[in-house]
């Protein structure tokens, strides 16, 4: 008897191996797709959580205004407690005392000289 496998069995074995390889590849693709989806969802959730933490930690500054007759904590000598003390903005711009005078100087940079 010969050691060769009949042609029909050999063809069936190759076909079975090919099917198993295709099934293994498809299963791997499904797994990596699921991992990618879960990773993307985790990144979105972590980004939102970090944004909330940063918003709580680095909140904006509040500006408090006082009435003209009321005393502020700085004027009364009391220490400021957590509130930022901002000087009120000036309401009008003022003219300078004297207009700027032009300077009579030679240019500082000369182009093309060697």
C-alpha positions in Angstrom: 0.0 0.0 0.0 1.2 3.5 -0.7 1.9 6.2 1.9 0.1 8.8 -0.1 -3.3 10.0 1.1 -6.0 9.8 -1.6 -6.7 13.0 -3.4 -10.2 13.5 -2.0 -9.0 13.4 1.6 -6.1 15.7 0.9 -8.4 18.3 -0.7 -10.8 18.0 2.2 -8.1 18.6 4.7 -6.8 21.7 2.9 -10.3 23.1 2.6 -10.9 22.5 6.3 -7.7 24.2 7.2 -8.6 27.2 5.0 -12.0 27.5 6.6 -10.4 27.4 10.1 -8.0 30.1 9.1 -10.8 32.3 7.8 -12.8 31.7 10.9 -9.8 32.5 13.1 -9.2 35.7 11.2 -12.8 36.8 11.4 -12.8 36.1 15.1 -9.7 38.2 15.6 -11.2 41.1 13.6 -14.3 41.0 15.8 -12.2 41.1 18.9 -10.0 44.0 17.8 -13.1 45.8 16.7 -14.7 45.4 20.1 -11.4 46.5 21.8 -11.3 49.6 19.6 -14.9 50.5 20.4 -14.4 50.1 24.2 -11.1 52.1 24.0 -12.8 55.0 22.1 -15.7 55.0 24.7 -13.2 55.0 27.6 -11.2 57.9 26.0 -14.4 60.0 25.6 -15.5 59.3 29.2 -12.0 60.1 30.6 -11.8 63.3 28.6 -15.1 64.4 30.0 -14.1 63.6 33.5 -10.8 65.5 33.2 -12.6 68.5 31.7 -15.0 68.5 34.7 -12.1 68.2 37.1 -10.2 71.1 35.4 -13.4 73.2 35.4 -13.8 72.8 39.1 -10.1 73.3 39.9 -9.5 76.4 37.6 -12.8 78.3 38.0 -13.1 81.9 36.8 -12.5 84.9 39.1 -15.5 86.8 40.5 -15.4 90.5 40.6 -17.0 92.1 43.5 -18.1 95.8 43.5 -18.8 97.8 46.5 -20.9 100.9 46.9 -19.1 104.3 47.1 -19.7 104.8 50.8 -19.0 101.2 51.9 -15.6 100.2 53.2 -13.8 97.4 51.4 -11.8 94.7 53.3 -8.6 96.3 52.0 -9.5 99.8 53.2 -10.6 98.5 56.7 -7.4 96.5 57.2 -9.2 93.1 57.2 -7.5 90.4 55.2 -9.1 89.3 51.9 -10.8 85.9 52.2 -10.7 83.9 49.0 -12.2 86.7 46.8 -10.1 88.4 44.2 -9.9 92.1 44.8 -9.8 93.9 41.5 -9.5 97.6 41.2 -12.5 99.2 39.4 -11.7 100.2 35.9 -11.2 103.8 35.0 -14.2 105.2 33.3 -12.5 107.6 30.9 -9.1 107.9 29.2 -7.2 111.0 29.9 -5.2 113.1 27.6 -1.4 113.1 28.1 0.1 116.2 29.6 2.4 116.7 26.6 2.3 115.2 23.1 5.2 113.0 22.2 8.0 114.8 20.5 9.7 113.4 17.4 13.3 112.3 17.7 15.9 113.5 15.3 18.1 110.4 15.1 19.8 108.4 12.3 18.3 105.0 11.5 19.8 102.2 13.6 19.9 99.6 10.8 21.6 100.1 7.5 20.7 97.7 4.8 23.3 96.4 2.3 26.4 97.8 4.0 29.5 95.7 4.4 
